[in-house]
Amino acid sequence: MEKKILVILGHPDEESFCGALAKAYIEGAKDSGNEVHTINLGELKFDPVLWKGYSKIQELEPDLVNAQELMQWSNHLVFIYPNWWGTMPALMKGFFDRAFLPGFAFKYRDNSSFWDKLLSGRTAHLIVTMDTPSWYYRWIYRRPGHNEMKRTILGFCGIKVKTITEIAIVRNSQSEVRGQWIRMVERMGANA
């Protein structure tokens, strides 16, 4: 079945290793007949700060309106980003703060502690590059960034994270190993 895939590059620099992984995933997914759109967060023009919280929502910039439209269109989201300080880059967090708003991503119920998950029916794949060894990130740090994405952001809005792919240790990796990772991610796109 053809998927409508939205690839979101969370690294501010499209020319980064994450950018190369995103290109590989997109190529694999398109070659398999999927319809694919991309959002490169580093290219968007928007204020990443939600200045008044939810008490007064800022007007959305055109790039964020377009991003919301692409998320509504998609049935599978792929987030490709580096793990910085145990979680996502600040730009990516700002994207969530500004774009995943009440009425779009979730809706609090009146006189209730519960909410409606407005992005239900979508799946997600997280591809995360790290300089921390995977075992250390899991057992010592307890995977804070993965938990944040899977449970408190995407899960909160109804998006089911199906797969988390860790690519580590990137910092001292050789070009041959990086090439293997790129080919692996391209196969993931082909099998989306």
C-alpha positions as CSV (number, residue, x, y, z in Angstrom):
1,M,0.0,0.0,0.0
2,E,1.4,3.4,-1.0
3,K,2.1,5.7,2.0
4,K,1.9,9.4,2.2
5,I,5.2,10.1,3.9
6,L,6.4,13.3,5.4
7,V,10.1,13.5,6.2
8,I,11.0,16.1,8.7
9,L,14.7,17.0,8.9
10,G,15.3,18.3,12.5
11,H,18.9,19.2,12.0
12,P,19.3,22.9,11.3
13,D,21.9,22.2,8.5
14,E,20.6,20.4,5.4
15,E,24.2,19.6,4.5
16,S,24.8,17.6,7.8
17,F,25.0,13.9,8.1
18,C,21.3,13.9,9.1
19,G,20.6,15.7,5.8
20,A,22.4,12.9,3.9
21,L,20.3,10.3,5.8
22,A,17.1,12.2,5.0
23,K,18.0,12.3,1.3
24,A,18.7,8.6,1.3
25,Y,15.4,7.8,3.1
26,I,13.4,9.9,0.6
27,E,15.1,8.3,-2.4
28,G,14.3,4.8,-1.1
29,A,10.7,5.7,-0.3
30,K,10.1,7.3,-3.7
31,D,11.7,4.4,-5.5
32,S,9.1,2.1,-3.8
33,G,6.2,4.2,-5.2
34,N,5.4,6.2,-2.0
35,E,4.4,9.8,-2.2
36,V,6.9,11.8,-0.2
37,H,7.1,15.4,1.0
38,T,9.9,17.0,3.1
39,I,10.2,19.7,5.7
40,N,13.7,21.0,6.4
41,L,13.4,22.9,9.7
42,G,16.5,24.9,9.0
43,E,14.9,26.4,6.0
44,L,11.6,27.4,7.6
45,K,11.0,31.0,8.6
46,F,9.3,31.1,12.0
47,D,9.8,32.3,15.5
48,P,10.5,29.1,17.6
49,V,9.4,30.7,20.8
50,L,5.8,30.3,22.0
51,W,5.9,33.7,23.8
52,K,2.6,33.5,25.7
53,G,2.2,29.7,26.0
54,Y,-1.4,28.7,25.2
55,S,-2.9,31.8,26.8
56,K,-2.5,33.7,23.5
57,I,-1.5,31.8,20.4
58,Q,0.7,33.7,18.0
59,E,-0.3,33.9,14.4
60,L,1.3,31.1,12.4
61,E,3.9,32.0,9.8
62,P,3.2,30.7,6.3
63,D,5.9,28.0,6.7
64,L,4.2,26.6,9.8
65,V,0.7,26.7,8.1
66,N,2.3,24.7,5.2
67,A,3.9,22.3,7.7
68,Q,0.5,21.7,9.4
69,E,-1.1,21.0,6.0
70,L,1.6,18.5,5.1
71,M,1.1,16.7,8.5
72,Q,-2.6,16.6,7.9
73,W,-1.9,15.1,4.4
74,S,0.5,12.4,5.6
75,N,-0.2,9.1,7.1
76,H,3.5,8.4,8.1
77,L,6.0,10.8,9.5
78,V,9.8,10.3,9.6
79,F,11.8,12.5,11.9
80,I,15.5,12.6,11.2
81,Y,17.6,14.5,13.8
82,P,20.6,14.5,16.0
83,N,20.5,13.9,19.7
84,W,21.9,17.0,21.4
85,W,22.1,17.2,25.2
86,G,20.0,14.0,25.4
87,T,17.1,15.2,23.2
88,M,16.3,17.0,19.9
89,P,17.9,20.3,18.7
90,A,16.2,23.5,20.1
91,L,14.9,24.4,16.6
92,M,12.9,21.1,16.5
93,K,11.5,21.7,19.9
94,G,10.5,25.2,18.8
95,F,8.7,23.6,15.8
96,F,6.7,21.4,18.1
97,D,5.9,24.3,20.4
98,R,4.6,26.5,17.6
99,A,3.0,23.9,15.2
100,F,1.5,21.3,17.5
101,L,-1.1,23.6,18.9
102,P,-4.4,23.0,20.6
103,G,-7.1,22.6,17.9
104,F,-4.5,21.1,15.5
105,A,-2.6,18.4,17.3
106,F,-4.8,18.0,20.4
107,K,-7.8,19.4,22.2
108,Y,-8.3,19.6,25.9
109,R,-11.8,18.5,26.9
110,D,-14.0,20.9,28.9
111,N,-13.9,20.3,32.7
112,S,-11.7,17.2,32.3
113,S,-8.1,16.2,32.7
114,F,-8.3,14.3,29.4
115,W,-7.8,15.4,25.8
116,D,-8.5,14.4,22.2
117,K,-5.6,13.3,20.1
118,L,-6.2,15.1,16.8
119,L,-3.4,13.5,14.8
120,S,-4.5,9.9,15.4
121,G,-4.2,7.4,12.6
122,R,-0.6,8.3,11.8
123,T,2.6,6.4,12.4
124,A,6.1,7.7,12.9
125,H,9.7,6.5,12.5
126,L,12.4,8.3,14.4
127,I,16.0,8.2,13.0
128,V,18.3,9.7,15.6
129,T,22.1,10.2,15.3
130,M,24.1,10.2,18.5
131,D,27.6,10.5,19.8
132,T,26.6,8.6,22.9
133,P,26.8,4.8,22.7
134,S,23.3,3.3,22.5
135,W,23.7,1.2,25.6
136,Y,24.8,4.2,27.6
137,Y,21.9,6.3,26.4
138,R,19.4,3.5,27.2
139,W,20.7,2.3,30.6
140,I,22.4,5.3,32.1
141,Y,20.3,8.2,30.7
142,R,17.1,6.2,30.3
143,R,16.5,7.5,26.7
144,P,15.0,10.9,27.6
145,G,14.8,12.2,24.1
146,H,13.1,9.0,22.8
147,N,10.6,9.1,25.6
148,E,9.9,12.8,25.0
149,M,9.2,12.1,21.3
150,K,7.3,8.8,21.6
151,R,5.2,9.6,24.7
152,T,4.9,13.3,25.5
153,I,4.8,14.8,22.0
154,L,3.8,12.4,19.3
155,G,1.9,10.0,21.5
156,F,0.1,12.8,23.2
157,C,-1.2,13.9,19.8
158,G,-2.1,10.4,18.7
159,I,0.9,9.6,16.4
160,K,2.1,6.0,17.0
161,V,5.9,5.7,17.0
162,K,6.5,2.4,15.3
163,T,10.3,2.4,15.1
164,I,13.2,4.3,16.6
165,T,16.5,3.8,14.8
166,E,19.6,4.9,16.6
167,I,22.7,5.7,14.6
168,A,25.7,5.8,16.9
169,I,28.6,6.7,17.5
170,V,28.7,9.3,14.7
171,R,31.4,11.6,16.0
172,N,34.4,9.4,15.2
173,S,32.9,7.2,12.5
174,Q,34.7,6.6,9.2
175,S,33.3,7.4,5.8
176,E,32.8,3.7,5.1
177,V,30.6,3.2,8.2
178,R,28.7,6.4,7.3
179,G,28.1,5.0,3.8
180,Q,26.7,1.8,5.4
181,W,24.3,3.8,7.6
182,I,23.2,5.8,4.5
183,R,22.4,2.6,2.6
184,M,20.6,1.2,5.6
185,V,18.4,4.3,5.9
186,E,17.7,4.1,2.1
187,R,16.5,0.5,2.5
188,M,14.3,1.7,5.4
189,G,12.7,4.2,3.1
190,A,12.2,1.5,0.4
191,N,10.5,-0.7,3.0
192,A,8.4,2.1,4.6
